[in-house]
Amino acid sequence: MKRTPILALLFGSTAFAQTAPPTTTTPSAAGAASSALSGMAGGGIGFGKIGDDYYMKFMLATELDFGKIGFGIQVPLNLKVTGGVELRKEDWDEISDYGKIIRYFRYGHKRETLYVRVGELSAASIGHGTILHNFYNNVDVNHYRLGVQYDMSFKWGGWETIMDNLLGPSVFGGRVFLKPISWFAPNSYFNRLAFGLSFIGDVKAPNVLATTSTGAPVVTAEQTTQSTTTATGVIGFDVEFPIFESKIYDLIPYADTNFMIGGGPGQHIGFIQKFKFHKNFGLDMRLEYRILSNNYLPTYFDSTYMVTRDQYPVGGTATKYGFTTRPASRTPAQDISGSGFYGEGVFNIFNLVLVTFIFEDASGDGNAAFTASAKVPALKAFQVGAYYTKRNFDQPGDSLFDFKNALLVAEARVKMYGPLFFGALFTRQWELADSGKYEPNDSFNVGVQAAFNF
């Protein structure tokens, strides 16, 4: 199974870092995109490290964009050069690993009438993000998942859906939303009012970890934990009403009430502001207040869920479902009831610099989370980007920029000559160790990339 970097930062590809998207609201039907053909063909050769081993890395990739339709394919190969020369066996030992050849297929664009995407999911969100937000389906270095998103939007409502792995789904669900006033007064100011019903579930959620005689989690031959499983999920009801929408400013208050199956309720009350100073210069902000019960976690399906579903927090002894629904599995300091807040800002500076900041916290220890990303994608001679997210970091002695419980991606590309670039990429993901704990897995690549755009 291939080391799949967060954010679709595929070494040798011209795709640049995807960062957390602007805060989401109910989609609205959009006009058709351009049908002009554009694309890329390229590849790369380099040298890198995954875990304790060194590899020669080869990549061939192509990408075509017809406007409405876009797709990309790739052939990534990691040739181990320590302890003998061989292909990395973990890259191709499951059926789902072959899904990585399809980097993505897309029809339409987010918030158009029809949007479909198949491939790696990067910073995916549903609705206001109170149940699923900044979701990545590939955070485990040894397991690849081919995700799916399918949305439809009309003047009267629509739906958003998500699935973590087309070749073996576990996490899936979506949101249906309606604008009831559109049925009898489509031109009314109050037709902005929208109601939503969401459900995101995990039909194979780890419940109780199997342990050895020493209390350590059991690790299978496929490098997975062993546990009983249960079907669970979060049901949500939401309402939003854009009070003010203009060419330069939007104000959209919303309220969500969610229920954890097997757990309890949580309420989210917030507003979204969009400052549109220029078509390529703006600021999106989201501020939210949360009221949480003692068996409910906000944004349950977050950026690290595909790891923390097995161990919560990372390296802990409880599954995320067990931690959430069984208060006895927590220490008194880990009480999660009470209140909390969430803040997000997305800055676009003339498409030259894109910056995102997210911070959230709640009562009790270990409930804070921070995400930051930045990229400079538009310069022809030099491109750089970075993504950092850290969760459960406000425990005693913990630091915001300590890499514990963190994910990190950093990439830089420098133009050499013609279509040739020098590229460097560093990623931190997690890998299940023989001890039964998820431990950091750092890797890097350096090499030469070639990209022919048309």
Backbone hydrogen bonds, N-H to C=O, Kabsch-Sander energy under -0.5 kcal/mol:
donor,donor_aa,acceptor,acceptor_aa,energy
2,K,91,D,-0.8
4,T,2,K,-0.9
8,A,5,P,-1.0
9,L,6,I,-1.0
10,L,8,A,-1.7
11,F,9,L,-0.7
13,S,10,L,-2.6
18,Q,7,L,-1.1
19,T,17,A,-0.5
38,S,65,D,-2.2
40,M,63,E,-2.7
41,A,452,F,-1.8
42,G,61,A,-2.7
43,G,450,A,-2.1
44,G,59,M,-2.2
45,I,448,V,-2.1
46,G,57,K,-2.2
47,F,446,V,-2.9
48,G,55,Y,-2.7
49,K,444,F,-1.9
50,I,53,D,-2.4
51,G,442,D,-1.1
53,D,50,I,-2.0
55,Y,48,G,-3.0
56,M,79,L,-2.7
57,K,46,G,-2.5
58,F,77,L,-2.7
59,M,44,G,-2.1
60,L,75,V,-1.2
61,A,42,G,-2.6
62,T,73,I,-2.2
63,E,40,M,-2.9
64,L,71,F,-2.7
65,D,38,S,-3.5
66,F,69,I,-3.8
68,K,66,F,-1.2
70,G,106,R,-2.5
71,F,64,L,-2.4
72,G,104,Y,-2.7
73,I,62,T,-1.9
74,Q,101,I,-2.2
75,V,60,L,-2.6
77,L,58,F,-2.8
79,L,56,M,-3.2
79,L,77,L,-0.6
80,K,78,N,-0.7
80,K,86,E,-3.2
81,V,54,Y,-2.5
82,T,54,Y,-0.6
86,E,80,K,-1.4
86,E,84,G,-0.6
88,R,78,N,-2.4
89,K,87,L,-0.6
91,D,88,R,-1.6
92,W,89,K,-1.3
97,D,94,E,-1.2
98,Y,94,E,-0.6
98,Y,95,I,-1.4
99,G,96,S,-1.4
100,K,97,D,-1.5
101,I,98,Y,-1.2
102,I,99,G,-1.3
103,R,72,G,-1.1
103,R,101,I,-1.2
104,Y,72,G,-1.9
105,F,118,V,-2.2
106,R,70,G,-3.4
107,Y,116,V,-2.7
108,G,68,K,-3.8
112,E,109,H,-2.3
115,Y,151,D,-2.5
116,V,107,Y,-2.5
117,R,149,Q,-2.6
118,V,105,F,-2.7
119,G,147,G,-2.7
120,E,103,R,-1.2
122,S,120,E,-0.6
124,A,135,F,-2.1
126,I,132,L,-2.0
129,G,126,I,-2.1
133,H,301,F,-1.7
135,F,124,A,-2.8
136,Y,302,D,-0.5
137,N,121,L,-1.0
139,V,137,N,-0.5
141,V,139,V,-0.5
141,V,430,W,-2.0
143,H,140,D,-1.5
147,G,119,G,-1.9
147,G,145,R,-0.9
148,V,163,M,-2.5
149,Q,117,R,-2.7
150,Y,161,T,-1.1
151,D,115,Y,-3.1
152,M,159,W,-2.4
153,S,113,T,-2.1
154,F,157,G,-3.8
157,G,154,F,-0.6
158,G,177,F,-2.2
159,W,152,M,-2.8
160,E,175,R,-2.4
161,T,150,Y,-0.9
162,I,173,G,-2.3
163,M,148,V,-2.3
164,D,171,V,-2.7
166,L,146,L,-4.0
168,G,165,N,-1.5
172,F,170,S,-0.5
172,F,201,G,-2.1
173,G,162,I,-1.9
174,G,199,F,-2.7
175,R,160,E,-2.7
176,V,197,L,-2.7
177,F,158,G,-2.4
178,L,195,F,-2.6
179,K,156,W,-2.8
182,S,179,K,-1.8
183,W,180,P,-1.5
184,F,181,I,-1.1
185,A,181,I,-2.7
188,S,185,A,-1.9
191,N,188,S,-1.5
192,R,189,Y,-1.0
193,L,190,F,-1.8
194,A,240,E,-2.3
195,F,178,L,-2.6
196,G,238,D,-2.7
197,L,176,V,-2.8
198,S,236,G,-2.9
199,F,174,G,-2.6
200,I,234,V,-1.9
201,G,172,F,-2.9
202,D,232,T,-2.3
203,V,170,S,-2.2
205,A,202,D,-1.0
205,A,230,T,-1.5
207,N,228,T,-3.5
210,A,226,Q,-3.5
212,T,216,A,-3.0
215,G,212,T,-1.8
218,V,210,A,-2.5
220,T,224,T,-3.0
223,Q,220,T,-1.7
226,Q,218,V,-1.1
228,T,208,V,-2.1
230,T,205,A,-2.2
232,T,202,D,-2.0
232,T,230,T,-0.5
234,V,200,I,-2.4
235,I,259,F,-2.5
236,G,198,S,-2.5
237,F,257,T,-2.6
238,D,196,G,-2.3
239,V,255,A,-2.1
240,E,194,A,-2.1
241,F,253,P,-1.8
243,I,241,F,-0.9
243,I,251,L,-1.0
244,F,251,L,-1.5
246,S,249,Y,-1.1
250,D,274,K,-1.7
251,L,244,F,-2.7
252,I,272,I,-2.8
254,Y,270,G,-2.8
255,A,239,V,-2.3
256,D,268,H,-2.9
257,T,237,F,-2.9
258,N,266,G,-2.8
259,F,235,I,-3.0
260,M,264,G,-2.8
261,I,233,G,-2.9
261,I,259,F,-0.5
263,G,260,M,-2.5
264,G,295,N,-1.9
266,G,258,N,-2.1
267,Q,291,I,-2.7
268,H,256,D,-2.9
269,I,289,Y,-2.6
270,G,254,Y,-2.2
271,F,287,L,-2.1
272,I,252,I,-2.4
273,Q,285,M,-2.7
274,K,250,D,-1.9
275,F,283,L,-3.3
276,K,248,I,-2.8
276,K,274,K,-0.7
277,F,275,F,-0.8
277,F,281,F,-0.7
278,H,281,F,-2.1
281,F,278,H,-1.8
282,G,348,N,-1.9
283,L,275,F,-2.2
284,D,346,V,-2.4
285,M,273,Q,-3.1
286,R,344,E,-2.2
287,L,271,F,-2.0
288,E,342,Y,-2.4
289,Y,269,I,-3.2
290,R,340,G,-3.0
291,I,267,Q,-2.3
292,L,338,G,-3.2
293,S,265,P,-1.4
296,Y,293,S,-0.9
299,T,130,T,-2.6
301,F,131,I,-2.5
302,D,300,Y,-1.1
305,Y,302,D,-1.3
307,V,304,T,-2.0
308,T,304,T,-2.6
309,R,305,Y,-2.3
310,D,307,V,-1.6
311,Q,307,V,-1.2
312,Y,318,A,-3.1
316,G,313,P,-2.9
318,A,312,Y,-0.5
319,T,207,N,-0.5
320,K,308,T,-0.6
320,K,309,R,-0.8
321,Y,206,P,-0.5
323,F,319,T,-2.8
324,T,320,K,-2.2
325,T,321,Y,-2.6
326,R,322,G,-2.0
329,S,326,R,-2.5
330,R,327,P,-1.9
334,Q,331,T,-1.7
335,D,332,P,-1.2
338,G,292,L,-2.5
340,G,290,R,-2.0
341,F,361,D,-2.3
342,Y,288,E,-2.1
343,G,359,F,-2.5
344,E,286,R,-2.2
345,G,357,F,-2.6
346,V,284,D,-2.6
347,F,355,V,-3.3
348,N,282,G,-2.3
349,I,353,V,-2.8
350,F,280,N,-1.9
350,F,348,N,-0.9
351,N,280,N,-0.7
352,L,349,I,-2.3
353,V,349,I,-1.2
354,L,375,K,-2.3
355,V,347,F,-2.2
356,T,373,S,-2.6
357,F,345,G,-2.4
358,I,371,T,-2.5
359,F,343,G,-2.5
360,E,369,A,-2.2
361,D,341,F,-1.8
363,S,339,S,-1.4
365,D,333,A,-3.4
367,N,364,G,-0.6
369,A,360,E,-2.3
370,F,390,K,-2.8
371,T,358,I,-2.5
372,A,388,Y,-2.8
373,S,356,T,-2.1
374,A,386,A,-2.3
375,K,354,L,-1.9
376,V,384,V,-3.1
383,Q,413,R,-2.5
384,V,376,V,-1.1
385,G,411,E,-2.4
386,A,374,A,-2.7
387,Y,409,V,-2.8
388,Y,372,A,-2.8
389,T,407,L,-2.2
390,K,370,F,-2.8
391,R,405,N,-1.6
392,N,368,A,-1.6
393,F,368,A,-0.9
398,D,395,Q,-2.4
402,D,399,S,-1.3
406,A,403,F,-1.9
407,L,389,T,-2.7
408,L,428,R,-1.2
409,V,387,Y,-2.4
410,A,426,F,-2.4
411,E,385,G,-2.7
412,A,424,A,-2.3
413,R,383,Q,-2.8
414,V,422,F,-2.6
415,K,381,A,-2.6
416,M,420,L,-2.9
417,Y,420,L,-0.8
420,L,417,Y,-2.6
421,F,449,Q,-3.1
422,F,414,V,-2.8
423,G,421,F,-0.5
423,G,447,G,-2.7
424,A,412,A,-2.2
425,L,445,N,-2.5
426,F,410,A,-2.8
427,T,443,S,-2.5
428,R,408,L,-2.7
429,Q,441,N,-2.2
430,W,139,V,-1.3
431,E,439,E,-2.4
433,A,431,E,-0.6
433,A,437,K,-2.6
436,G,433,A,-2.1
439,E,431,E,-2.6
441,N,429,Q,-3.0
443,S,427,T,-2.3
444,F,49,K,-1.3
445,N,425,L,-2.4
446,V,47,F,-2.1
447,G,423,G,-1.9
448,V,45,I,-2.2
449,Q,421,F,-3.1
450,A,43,G,-2.8
451,A,419,P,-1.8
452,F,41,A,-3.0
453,N,451,A,-0.6
454,F,39,G,-2.2
